[in-house]
Amino acid sequence: MNKKSGLRRVVLGTLIFCFQAAHAQDPEQKLKELGISVPEMTRPVANYVKYVRTGNLVFLSGHGPRNTRGEDITGKLGEDMTIEQGYEAAKACGIQLLSTLKDACGGDLKRVRRIVKVLGMVNCTPGFTQQPKVMNGFSDLMVAVFGEKGKHARSAVGMNALPNNIAVEIEMVVEIE
């Protein structure tokens, strides 16, 4: 490779990087466009913390879903909740997690580099097998808010019970700047 072609590659790479940075998705703007208001982070209900940061990773404790009145969304999938209702509950969990993540990022969700890993626990009957469809409510929200940075590794598992009969509990690991 000669100096001229090497220089062209550097310049082209720099231009691509600048273009991507200029067009990076602004999570706060996206939330506004989606009509989603992120509440203030709630206090832990027992002897734990809502998140722990180590290096550039933030580990968020399990969060349950809350409606717009701040009430827990409760019920068991396969018994008294539909997949669609479970999807909405998982999305509501995502909003609660964004609240805590925002606090972990010093109020600036633009600091999120990547949603890394998610564990979704679905309160369900023994025969219920659609946990991934329920968890898509959370995953779809993260991709809508963060774009490619919102795509994550995920586990979706069924539980015979969750605290206070909440429909879904989700925890996640996030890389931040």
C-alpha positions as CSV (number, residue, x, y, z in Angstrom):
1,M,0.0,0.0,0.0
2,N,1.4,3.4,-0.9
3,K,1.2,6.5,1.2
4,K,-1.5,8.1,-0.9
5,S,-3.9,5.2,-0.6
6,G,-3.1,4.9,3.2
7,L,-3.9,8.5,3.7
8,R,-7.2,8.1,1.7
9,R,-8.2,5.3,4.0
10,V,-7.5,7.3,7.1
11,V,-9.4,10.3,5.8
12,L,-12.3,8.1,4.7
13,G,-12.4,6.4,8.1
14,T,-12.3,9.7,9.9
15,L,-15.2,11.0,7.8
16,I,-17.3,7.9,8.5
17,F,-16.6,8.2,12.2
18,C,-17.6,11.8,12.2
19,F,-20.8,11.1,10.2
20,Q,-21.8,8.3,12.6
21,A,-21.1,10.5,15.6
22,A,-23.1,13.3,14.2
23,H,-26.0,10.9,13.5
24,A,-25.8,8.9,16.7
25,Q,-29.2,8.4,18.2
26,D,-30.0,10.7,21.2
27,P,-31.8,8.5,23.7
28,E,-33.5,11.4,25.4
29,Q,-34.8,12.7,22.1
30,K,-36.0,9.3,21.1
31,L,-37.8,8.8,24.4
32,K,-39.6,12.2,23.8
33,E,-40.5,11.1,20.3
34,L,-41.9,7.8,21.7
35,G,-44.0,9.8,24.3
36,I,-42.2,8.1,27.1
37,S,-41.5,9.9,30.4
38,V,-38.8,8.3,32.5
39,P,-39.6,8.7,36.2
40,E,-37.2,9.4,39.0
41,M,-35.3,6.4,40.2
42,T,-37.1,4.6,43.1
43,R,-35.5,3.6,46.3
44,P,-34.6,-0.1,46.9
45,V,-37.3,-2.0,48.8
46,A,-34.9,-4.1,50.8
47,N,-31.2,-4.3,51.8
48,Y,-29.6,-3.8,48.3
49,V,-28.6,-1.1,45.9
50,K,-30.3,-0.4,42.6
51,Y,-27.0,-0.6,40.6
52,V,-23.3,-1.2,41.0
53,R,-20.7,0.3,38.7
54,T,-17.3,-1.3,38.2
55,G,-15.1,0.2,35.6
56,N,-17.3,0.9,32.6
57,L,-19.9,-1.6,33.5
58,V,-23.1,-0.9,35.4
59,F,-25.0,-3.9,36.9
60,L,-28.6,-3.0,37.4
61,S,-30.6,-5.0,40.0
62,G,-33.9,-6.7,39.0
63,H,-36.7,-4.2,38.4
64,G,-40.4,-4.8,38.2
65,P,-43.0,-3.1,36.0
66,R,-44.9,-0.1,37.1
67,N,-47.8,1.6,35.5
68,T,-48.0,5.4,35.0
69,R,-49.6,5.7,38.4
70,G,-46.5,4.1,40.0
71,E,-48.4,0.9,40.9
72,D,-46.9,-2.6,40.3
73,I,-48.1,-4.5,37.3
74,T,-49.0,-7.9,38.6
75,G,-50.3,-11.2,37.3
76,K,-49.2,-14.5,36.0
77,L,-48.7,-15.1,32.3
78,G,-50.8,-18.1,31.1
79,E,-53.3,-17.6,33.8
80,D,-54.5,-14.0,34.1
81,M,-52.3,-12.1,31.6
82,T,-52.0,-12.3,27.8
83,I,-48.7,-12.3,25.9
84,E,-49.6,-8.7,24.8
85,Q,-50.1,-7.6,28.4
86,G,-46.8,-9.3,29.4
87,Y,-45.1,-7.5,26.5
88,E,-46.3,-4.2,27.9
89,A,-45.2,-5.2,31.4
90,A,-41.7,-6.0,30.1
91,K,-41.7,-2.6,28.3
92,A,-42.7,-1.0,31.6
93,C,-39.8,-2.8,33.3
94,G,-37.6,-1.2,30.7
95,I,-38.8,2.3,31.6
96,Q,-38.0,1.6,35.3
97,L,-34.5,0.3,34.3
98,L,-33.9,3.4,32.2
99,S,-34.7,5.5,35.3
100,T,-32.0,3.8,37.3
101,L,-29.6,3.7,34.3
102,K,-30.0,7.5,33.9
103,D,-29.0,7.9,37.5
104,A,-26.0,5.6,37.0
105,C,-25.0,7.8,34.0
106,G,-25.1,11.0,36.0
107,G,-28.4,12.0,34.2
108,D,-27.0,11.5,30.7
109,L,-28.2,8.5,28.7
110,K,-25.9,9.5,25.9
111,R,-23.1,7.9,28.0
112,V,-24.5,4.4,27.2
113,R,-22.1,2.6,24.9
114,R,-24.0,-0.7,24.8
115,I,-26.7,-2.7,26.5
116,V,-24.7,-5.8,27.1
117,K,-26.7,-8.5,28.9
118,V,-30.3,-8.9,30.0
119,L,-32.0,-11.5,32.2
120,G,-35.8,-11.5,32.0
121,M,-37.8,-13.4,34.5
122,V,-41.5,-14.0,33.6
123,N,-44.1,-14.9,36.3
124,C,-45.9,-17.7,34.5
125,T,-47.8,-21.0,34.8
126,P,-45.8,-24.2,34.3
127,G,-47.1,-24.8,30.8
128,F,-46.3,-21.2,29.5
129,T,-43.5,-21.2,27.0
130,Q,-43.7,-17.8,25.4
131,Q,-41.2,-16.0,27.6
132,P,-39.2,-14.6,24.6
133,K,-42.4,-13.0,23.2
134,V,-43.0,-11.3,26.6
135,M,-39.4,-10.1,26.8
136,N,-39.5,-8.6,23.4
137,G,-41.4,-5.7,25.0
138,F,-38.2,-4.8,26.8
139,S,-35.8,-5.6,24.0
140,D,-37.9,-3.6,21.4
141,L,-37.8,-0.6,23.7
142,M,-34.0,-0.7,24.2
143,V,-33.5,-0.9,20.4
144,A,-36.0,1.9,19.8
145,V,-34.2,4.2,22.4
146,F,-30.6,3.3,21.7
147,G,-30.5,1.9,18.2
148,E,-27.7,-0.6,17.6
149,K,-26.4,0.1,21.1
150,G,-29.6,-1.3,22.5
151,K,-29.2,-4.8,21.0
152,H,-28.1,-7.2,23.7
153,A,-27.5,-10.7,24.7
154,R,-30.6,-12.0,26.6
155,S,-32.1,-14.8,28.6
156,A,-35.8,-15.1,29.0
157,V,-36.9,-17.6,31.7
158,G,-40.2,-18.6,33.4
159,M,-40.6,-18.4,37.1
160,N,-43.4,-19.9,39.3
161,A,-43.5,-16.7,41.3
162,L,-42.0,-13.2,41.5
163,P,-42.0,-10.7,44.4
164,N,-45.4,-9.2,45.1
165,N,-46.8,-11.2,42.1
166,I,-45.2,-8.8,39.6
167,A,-45.6,-10.0,36.0
168,V,-41.9,-9.6,35.0
169,E,-38.6,-8.8,36.6
170,I,-35.6,-7.7,34.5
171,E,-31.9,-7.1,35.3
172,M,-29.2,-5.9,33.0
173,V,-25.6,-5.1,32.5
174,V,-24.7,-1.9,30.6
175,E,-21.4,-0.5,29.3
176,I,-21.1,3.3,29.7
177,E,-18.5,5.9,28.9
